[in-house]
């Protein structure tokens, strides 16, 4: 494969990709003067999310996926002094809201097949914490990089010990597990529409549930928990977490192209996989039977930390953004004192893994440029 050595234009890891209709919905907000954290775009964006799943799924649009996790914990009754089981191999936004509640994260390591929460370690953690008199209040499991976690196994453990699951689908909108759409399998699901996600509202998120009461309570809490009174009255602590009607217009437009965005990301993955097939020292996070990943980010696993850094630095020298896999939460200084149940998997993945440019707007020539540099680096 040939690539242009002179081309130094920036290639981003995951760029926003507009579909063309977003501006129409945003203009509608301005024309009607709905410049507020409510309005027709918010309602229609929520309806579009619900319709994407089914008539039995309800969505509350919020300011971020982090806000959605925070409200999910509140809705499940997590309070100060509680413990919450959390996937260690993830972005910090999965764990930070646990601390917001004054609760303690208990980190659970990954298994090799999906890189997500290991069901065996999860059950070990539950038994250990219960033996010490601390039954966990919730489980936060993550579909990492769009790859669904082992939902059947984790759900069975959830039901066995009566511990609810918060399904972190920030990276997995459009992924499916045995025919079920990620985001609507747990007791509560969360989505992210950050600028680098599969679709974006520039910043934003959503709480998803089959329980309409959860949606109602989430909206109440997200709008400062104002009581139904002619004056401002508050009986519980509220938050400024509601999505703006302006950015919800972007979301409405993005939902129209979600299927195309998933298809493009999956095409990127197949291109990388085929182009790097000759290199035995590189492997990919691949789907198993019944699993479909949106391949939000294409990730590779190299033979060593040094091999990973060689590729990363080679790409950086050519103005191409790549990123090491998430540093596990149990290795983060801020969470160093938290209980953890580890097996070395996530630490190994972090040391050897790399995220490649994966935007749905990448051109074939850009993909060839990335691959060419990787091939040259390895050779």
Residue, then its C-alpha position, 0 to 999 in steps of 0.5 A: x500500500x502506498x501513502x503520501x509522505x508529504x501529506x501532514x494534514x491532521x487526522x483526528x481520532x474521532x471527529x464529529x460528523x454532521x449529516x446535513x439536517x442538524x442545522x435545520x432543527x437548530x434554526x428551528x429552535x432560534x426561530x421559535x425562541x426555544x433557547x432553553x433546557x426544554x422544548x420541542x427538540x428535546x421532546x423529539x430527540x427523546x422520542x427518537x431515542x425511544x423509537x430506536x429501541x422500542x415503545x417500551x423504552x423511555x429516554x431523558x436527555x441530559x447534559x452529559x453521559x456523566x450526569x446520566x450515571x449520576x442520576x442513575x445512582x440516585x434513582x437506585x438509592x445509592x447513598x453515602x457509605x454505599x459501595x458500587x461495583x464498577x468496571x475498572x477498564x473504562x473512562x473515569x466518567x463511569x466511576x466519578x459519579x460514585x464519588x459524587x454520591x459519597x459512595x465507594x467504587x469497588x473495581x472489577x477487572x476484565x475478561x479477554x474476550x470482550x475486554x469488559x467486566x469479568x463475570x467470575x471476578x464480579x461474583x467473587x467481588x460480591x461474595x467478598x464484600x457481602x462477607x465483610x458486611x457491605x452488600x454492593x448497591x449497584x453494578x456499573x458495567x461498560x460496553x467498551x469501545x462499542x463491544x458489548x459486555x457479557x450481558x447474560x452472565x452479568x444479568x444472571x449475577x445481578x438477579x442472583x444477588x438482587x443488585x441492579x445494573x447500570x448499563x454504561x453504553x456511552x460508547x455503544x449506541x448501535x451495538x447489539x447483544x444477541x439481538x438486543x440493543x445496547x443501552x436498554x438491557x440493564x435496569x438503567x442505561x446511559x448514552x453519551x453524545x460527546x463530540x467524539x461519540x458515534x453521534x454527537x450533540x457537541x456535549x450531552x447524554x441520555x438516561x434510558x430505562x423501561x421504567x417510565x417513573x425513572x424518566x419522570x424522576x430523572x427529569x425532575x432531578x435534572x431541572x433543579x428538583x423544583x416542586x409543583x408550586x407557583x413559587x420556587x420550592x424544593x423538597x430534595x436536592x436537584x441538579x442542572x442536568x437537562x439538555x438544551x433545546x438547541x443542542x437537542x436539535x443537533x441530536x435529532x439530525x444525528x439520529x437520522x444518520x445513526x445507521x450510516x455512522x455505525x456502518x462507516x465505523x464498522x467499515x473502518x474496522x474491516x479496512x484496518x483488519x484486512x490491511x494489517x492481517x499480515x502482521x501477526x504481532x497485531x490483533x483486534x478486538x473482534x466480535x463473537x457469535x451473536x455480538x455486533x459492535x458499532x466499532x466506535x473506535x478500532x483498537x489494536x493490541x500489539x506485542x509489547x508496550x514498546x511496540x505500542x509506543x513505536x506505532x503511536x509516536x510514528x503516527x503522532x510524528x505524522x500529525x495523526x491522533x491515536x490513543x492508548x487504551x483506557x488506563x484502568x481505574x484501579x491504577x488511577x491515583x485518585x482511586x488508589x485506596x478503593x477495593x479492587x478485584x483484579x486479574x491483570x487483564x486490563x493492565x496488560x491491555x492498557x500497556x499494549x493496546x492502541x486506539x486508531x483513528x476511527x471517525x465516520x468521516x475518514x476518507x480511504x486515502x486517510x485510512x491508507x495513510x494511517x495504515x501505511x505509517x503503521x506498516x512502515x513502523x512495524x517493518 
